[in-house]
Amino acid sequence: MTAASPSSEGYPEASPKGPLVIARVGFVGLGAMGEPMARSLRRAGFDVTATPHRRRDALERLRHDGVREAADPASLASEVDAVVISVPDAPEVEEVLFGSRGVVEGAKSGLLVIDMSTISPVASRRFAEKLAERGIDFADAPVSGGPARAGDGTLTIMVGASPQSFARAEPVLRAMGRPHHLGPVGMGETVKLVNQIVIANVMIANVEALVFAKRAGAELDAVRSVLASATASNYLLQEWLPKTWLAGTFSGGFALDLLRKDLAAALDAARATNYPMPATGLAYQLYTTRSAEGDGALDYSAIAKAYEWNDGDSAAAGGHGEKPGGQ
């Protein structure tokens, strides 16, 4: 089979060979996000077959929703029109696609692969080119919104794909949220990483500023109230931190190590274009320091511990969920 020629943007523009209307969807990766996403697909009427990537417990629960099981990604790909992948990082995506009993071993020409993992756009383009050689279409479609919005099908979905592939993927994606077609393969991941760059740096700025205020004797609720109508107002300050650090807990939320992984992907993509990102490089090191202290599984607001330690509040800095000192 002749490979599709990459376009000027550097991604394959293969004409779709599979069904324009997708009815049968396969799902790989049933973690905190994947399980509710698969359930949303079933709720929308899709015929869903899944294979666990690491966890079987989610698949057992999904059976009650009518989701069937396939033995492995190859078997899955042989039965469906589209395969959705939601796994932690690029090596896992590569394993699902090209590993032993991976998707390509069972796929027919015309299969659509929708990768909803957050990975480097460099990797997404590489995967798309390899799949195009086999007549397989590809879309990168990372999400924002967390497990709650995955559960009610209201995720923000950032999509990189050819126009033809997006047209095929759109009904599937609408079952899980609101898809935004942002350009060719890799552009969905690029925009998702923009989001991650912003939240990583804004979280650090929020914590640094609030600890500064507390150290000066300010009452933090009053500070937040004023900032809500000032130019420093932001979602993390007004919505996220009151449910995590300021509530005395780092449970739930978005794991610090997952944010570190996303920052590493962003820095990798920046290196590929010779673009320096000094603030993000520093943010990555700060989050890495907290991960080394054992905080990788906590919400990323746990970066506050570093500042509380610097402020001399070793009790709050050492706790995994105690209310920060002075609150």
Buried (B, 14 or more C-beta within 10 A) or exposed (E): EEEBEBEEBEBBBBEBEBEEEBEEBBBBBBBBBBBBBBBBBBBBEBBBBBBBBEBEEBBEBBEEBEBBBBEBBBBBBBBBBBBBBBBBBBEBBBBBBBBEBBBBBBBBEBBBBBBBBBBBBBBBBBBBBBBBBBBBBBBBBBBBBBBEBBBEBEBBBBBBBBEBBBEBBBBBBBBBBEBBBBBBBBBBBBBBBEBBBBBBBBBBBBBBBBBEBBBEEBEBEEBBEEBEEEEBEBEBBBEBBBEBBBBEBBEBBBBBBBBBBBBBBBBBBBEEEEEEBEEBEEBBEBBBEBBEBEBBBBBBBBBBBBBBBEBEBEEBBEBEEBEBBBB
